[in-house]
Amino acid sequence: MSAALARADALLDLGRADEAAALLREAVVSDPENASLYGQLAFALFRAGRPEGALAAAETATRLAPDWEWPHRLRAVALCALGRTKQAIAAAQEAVRLAPEESAAHEVLADCLLAARRLGAAHDAAARAVALDPASVGAHHSLGDIAGAMGAHAEAEHHYRRALELDPAAPMTLNNLAVELQHLGRSDEARALFERAARADPSGATARENLTQTSRDKVTGTWAMTGCAIVAFILLNAVADGEWVAAAALGAVLAACIAFVLIRSQRRAGELSPAAQMLLADQRWWERVRLIAWLRRRGSA
């Protein structure tokens, strides 16, 4: 590894992505034919939240080393982040062709297919990534994302829990597992996980927003159910006393209360969408990019 790459790695480990990118820009001026420098520049720009620059650097790296899968993988993620999913899938497929036994290449392909809503193919690619590297946090996370998007919430829970066994403090995995538990009707467990995710990443907004909404839902739901119970009690008394007009009115109120609870529950199920759908929003996609370690697996040119 060159001195510039080593220094850039150290800066990235400290979270100083902009400084790493500046250092690497100087390095490529001195060594313009070095694909590794351009690839690491692309990675640094990802970390800095600059997908357009990352794409340009990744494309230069692929031109300099067309048979090296890592630059194609970087290019695929940049294209996907920019919403150019068809080109992203093609780039990821090229990475898989060049390195069919590299788990990370299949993981990138899975994420790109997920962004294009090709869920069956995405699931197959993520399952292949897990088969190639069962200890890959990212592969299990991707498979959880895709299973959640397919509505297979129990499967999503399984893969997120496996990812947490490998990396217990990953905030996005904690958050996404909590989302799936919401879908499975396990709100108390979900709330505890949202709290863990917020503690693990105090600067992240997603888990805090979900935690706040979960708390609000619990309070509102409690009041709604209490109201239903009171109306039902009064309705029974009215029926027992033969007050049929009052009973009919109370029955309508009770039906409205029950409808409110059911509709609100369904609406929340849509708002707390599967973890994979959260990745389609730019802010959450970049949170995901900052977590994925496979972009740093350089291999050799």
C-alpha positions as a printed Julia matrix, in Angstrom:
301×3 Matrix{Float64}:
   0.0     0.0     0.0
   1.32    3.45   -0.93
   1.95    6.11    1.71
  -0.97    8.19    0.37
  -3.36    5.25    0.68
  -2.17    4.54    4.22
  -2.65    8.17    5.28
  -6.08    8.31    3.62
  -7.12    5.13    5.44
  -6.06    6.67    8.74
  -8.08    9.82    8.05
 -11.12    7.78    7.06
 -10.86    5.78   10.28
 -11.04    9.1    12.13
 -14.12   10.15   10.16
 -12.24   12.88    8.29
 -13.44   11.96    4.81
 -13.06   15.41    3.28
  -9.41   15.55    4.32
  -8.83   12.06    2.95
 -10.4    13.08   -0.36
  -8.24   16.21   -0.56
  -5.1    14.16    0.13
  -6.04   11.62   -2.54
  -6.78   14.33   -5.1
  -3.21   15.55   -4.67
  -1.92   11.97   -4.91
  -3.63   11.25   -8.24
  -2.08   14.36   -9.74
   1.34   12.89   -8.97
   0.34    9.36   -9.99
  -2.47    9.65  -12.56
  -2.31    6.0   -13.67
  -2.87    4.51  -10.2
  -6.28    2.8   -10.1
  -6.0     2.12   -6.37
  -5.7     5.84   -5.62
  -8.74    6.65   -7.74
 -10.73    3.84   -6.13
  -9.88    5.06   -2.65
 -10.73    8.6    -3.73
 -14.16    7.34   -4.79
 -14.6     5.69   -1.4
 -13.54    8.85    0.44
 -16.02   10.9    -1.57
 -18.76    8.39   -0.64
 -17.89    8.93    2.97
 -18.09   12.68    2.43
 -21.56   12.35    0.88
 -20.52   13.41   -2.63
 -21.83   10.75   -5.03
 -21.16   12.68   -8.25
 -17.47   13.02   -7.43
 -17.35    9.41   -6.27
 -18.75    8.29   -9.61
 -16.17   10.27  -11.57
 -13.32    8.79   -9.54
 -14.73    5.26   -9.82
 -15.08    5.59  -13.59
 -11.44    6.64  -13.87
 -10.44    3.63  -11.78
 -12.43    1.28  -14.02
 -10.77    2.77  -17.1
  -7.32    2.25  -15.6
  -8.08   -1.28  -14.32
 -11.03   -2.67  -16.3
 -10.48   -6.24  -15.06
 -10.5    -5.31  -11.35
 -13.91   -5.79   -9.76
 -13.57   -3.25   -6.91
 -13.84   -0.1    -9.09
 -16.91   -1.57  -10.8
 -18.44   -2.15   -7.38
 -17.72    1.45   -6.37
 -19.2     2.69   -9.63
 -22.35    0.6    -9.09
 -23.01    2.1    -5.67
 -22.42    5.65   -6.95
 -24.84    5.14   -9.82
 -27.42    3.63   -7.48
 -27.11    6.52   -5.05
 -27.73    8.9    -7.95
 -30.87    7.01   -8.95
 -29.39    5.52  -12.12
 -30.38    1.99  -11.18
 -30.24    0.38  -14.62
 -26.6     1.43  -15.08
 -25.87    0.53  -11.46
 -27.12   -3.02  -11.96
 -24.97   -3.39  -15.09
 -21.88   -2.2   -13.19
 -22.61   -4.56  -10.3
 -23.12   -7.46  -12.69
 -19.72   -6.71  -14.21
 -18.17   -6.82  -10.72
 -19.81  -10.21  -10.14
 -18.57  -11.47  -13.52
 -15.01  -10.45  -12.67
 -15.09  -11.85   -9.13
 -17.87  -14.45   -8.83
 -16.58  -15.68   -5.46
 -16.47  -12.19   -3.9
 -19.38  -11.87   -1.46
 -19.24   -8.08   -1.52
 -19.84   -7.97   -5.28
 -23.05   -9.98   -4.88
 -24.08   -7.75   -1.99
 -23.71   -4.62   -4.12
 -25.73   -6.27   -6.88
 -28.44   -7.13   -4.34
 -28.65   -3.54   -3.13
 -28.86   -2.19   -6.69
 -31.6    -4.67   -7.59
 -33.45   -3.72   -4.43
 -33.33   -0.04   -5.42
 -34.86   -1.05   -8.77
 -37.57   -3.03   -6.88
 -36.49   -6.29   -8.51
 -37.0    -8.1    -5.24
 -36.72  -11.73   -6.34
 -33.4   -11.18   -8.1
 -32.2    -9.03   -5.2
 -33.02  -11.8    -2.73
 -31.09  -14.34   -4.81
 -28.04  -12.07   -5.0
 -28.07  -11.35   -1.25
 -28.5   -15.05   -0.45
 -25.46  -15.78   -2.63
 -23.49  -13.11   -0.73
 -24.39  -14.77    2.59
 -23.49  -18.22    1.24
 -20.06  -16.96    0.14
 -19.39  -15.17    3.43
 -21.69  -16.2     6.32
 -19.81  -13.8     8.63
 -20.56  -10.74    6.48
 -22.6    -8.2     8.43
 -23.51   -6.33    5.25
 -24.74   -9.45    3.45
 -27.11  -10.36    6.28
 -28.23   -6.74    6.52
 -28.99   -6.64    2.78
 -30.94   -9.89    2.97
 -32.91   -8.45    5.88
 -33.67   -5.31    3.86
 -34.92   -7.34    0.91
 -36.96   -9.78    2.98
 -38.64   -6.84    4.69
 -39.47   -5.26    1.35
 -41.02   -8.57    0.27
 -43.18   -8.64    3.39
 -41.28  -11.61    4.85
 -40.87   -9.92    8.21
 -39.91  -13.04   10.17
 -37.12  -13.75    7.69
 -36.01  -10.13    7.87
 -35.88  -10.39   11.66
 -33.7   -13.5    11.4
 -31.11  -11.84    9.17
 -31.01   -8.59   11.14
 -30.47  -10.57   14.33
 -27.65  -12.48   12.65
 -26.1    -9.17   11.57
 -26.35   -7.91   15.15
 -24.61  -11.02   16.45
 -21.7   -10.03   14.23
 -21.9    -6.29   14.99
 -24.07   -5.66   18.08
 -23.89   -1.86   17.98
 -24.81   -1.17   14.33
 -27.46    1.58   14.6
 -29.09    1.06   11.21
 -29.45   -2.68   11.83
 -30.97   -2.0    15.26
 -33.38    0.48   13.71
 -34.37   -1.79   10.84
 -34.91   -4.76   13.13
 -37.19   -2.58   15.25
 -39.16   -1.66   12.11
 -39.69   -5.33   11.33
 -40.78   -6.05   14.91
 -43.36   -3.28   14.52
 -44.73   -5.14   11.53
 -44.82   -8.33   13.58
 -46.84   -6.58   16.29
 -44.06   -6.57   18.9
 -44.09   -2.87   19.74
 -42.42   -3.06   23.15
 -39.42   -4.94   21.7
 -39.3    -2.46   18.83
 -39.25    0.51   21.18
 -36.31   -0.97   23.14
 -34.37   -1.42   19.89
 -35.13    2.12   18.7
 -33.71    3.33   22.02
 -30.55    1.24   21.5
 -30.17    2.56   17.96
 -30.52    6.16   19.14
 -27.88    5.6    21.83
 -25.54    3.9    19.35
 -25.76    6.85   16.93
 -26.78   10.03   18.8
 -26.4    12.1    15.61
 -28.71    9.87   13.55
 -32.28   11.11   13.1
 -34.01    7.97   11.83
 -34.09    5.96   15.07
 -35.0     9.01   17.16
 -37.9     9.85   14.85
 -39.17    6.27   14.98
 -38.79    6.18   18.76
 -40.76    9.41   19.14
 -43.49    8.14   16.83
 -43.66    4.81   18.66
 -44.1     6.6    22.01
 -46.79    8.85   20.54
 -48.57    5.84   19.04
 -48.56    4.03   22.37
 -50.15    6.96   24.19
 -52.72    7.62   21.45
 -53.52    3.92   21.16
 -54.05    3.61   24.91
 -56.48    6.52   24.93
 -58.33    5.17   21.9
 -58.75    1.72   23.43
 -59.84    3.24   26.73
 -62.45    5.3    24.9
 -63.73    2.2    23.12
 -64.03    0.36   26.42
 -65.98    3.2    28.05
 -68.38    3.48   25.1
 -68.88   -0.3    25.1
 -69.67   -0.26   28.82
 -72.26    2.52   28.42
 -73.71    0.71   25.39
 -74.23   -2.5    27.37
 -75.98   -0.57   30.13
 -78.24    1.15   27.6
 -79.2    -2.19   26.06
 -79.87   -3.66   29.5
 -82.18   -0.72   30.32
 -84.01   -1.0    27.0
 -82.9     2.43   25.8
 -82.7     1.45   22.14
 -82.22    4.91   20.61
 -79.33    5.64   22.92
 -77.94    2.17   22.28
 -78.02    2.73   18.52
 -76.17    6.04   18.86
 -73.6     4.53   21.17
 -73.16    1.6    18.78
 -72.31    4.04   15.99
 -69.8     5.79   18.25
 -68.22    2.45   19.19
 -67.96    1.43   15.53
 -66.25    4.74   14.76
 -63.78    4.22   17.61
 -62.91    0.74   16.39
 -62.54    1.97   12.81
 -60.21    4.73   14.02
 -57.97    2.22   15.81
 -57.85   -0.16   12.82
 -57.25    2.52   10.17
 -54.6     4.19   12.29
 -52.85    0.86   12.8
 -52.78    0.2     9.05
 -51.52    3.71    8.36
 -48.67    3.27   10.81
 -47.75   -0.02    9.18
 -47.29    1.94    5.96
 -45.32    4.78    7.57
 -42.95    2.44    9.36
 -42.18    0.76    6.08
 -39.8    -2.17    5.71
 -36.18   -1.27    6.18
 -35.47   -1.69    2.49
 -37.93    1.05    1.58
 -36.11    3.43    3.9
 -32.99    2.98    1.8
 -34.73    4.5    -1.19
 -34.77    7.94    0.5
 -31.5     9.74   -0.2
 -30.68   10.59    3.41
 -31.17    7.03    4.56
 -29.33    5.61    1.55
 -26.26    7.62    2.52
 -26.53    6.43    6.11
 -26.38    2.93    4.64
 -23.37    3.75    2.43
 -21.47    5.06    5.44
 -22.0     1.76    7.21
 -20.99   -0.7     4.51
 -17.48   -2.0     4.98
 -17.3    -3.89    1.72
 -16.37   -0.79   -0.27
 -12.96   -0.94    1.41
 -12.2    -4.5     0.3
  -9.76   -3.53   -2.4
  -8.25   -6.83   -3.41
  -5.57   -6.29   -6.02
  -5.59   -4.56   -9.36
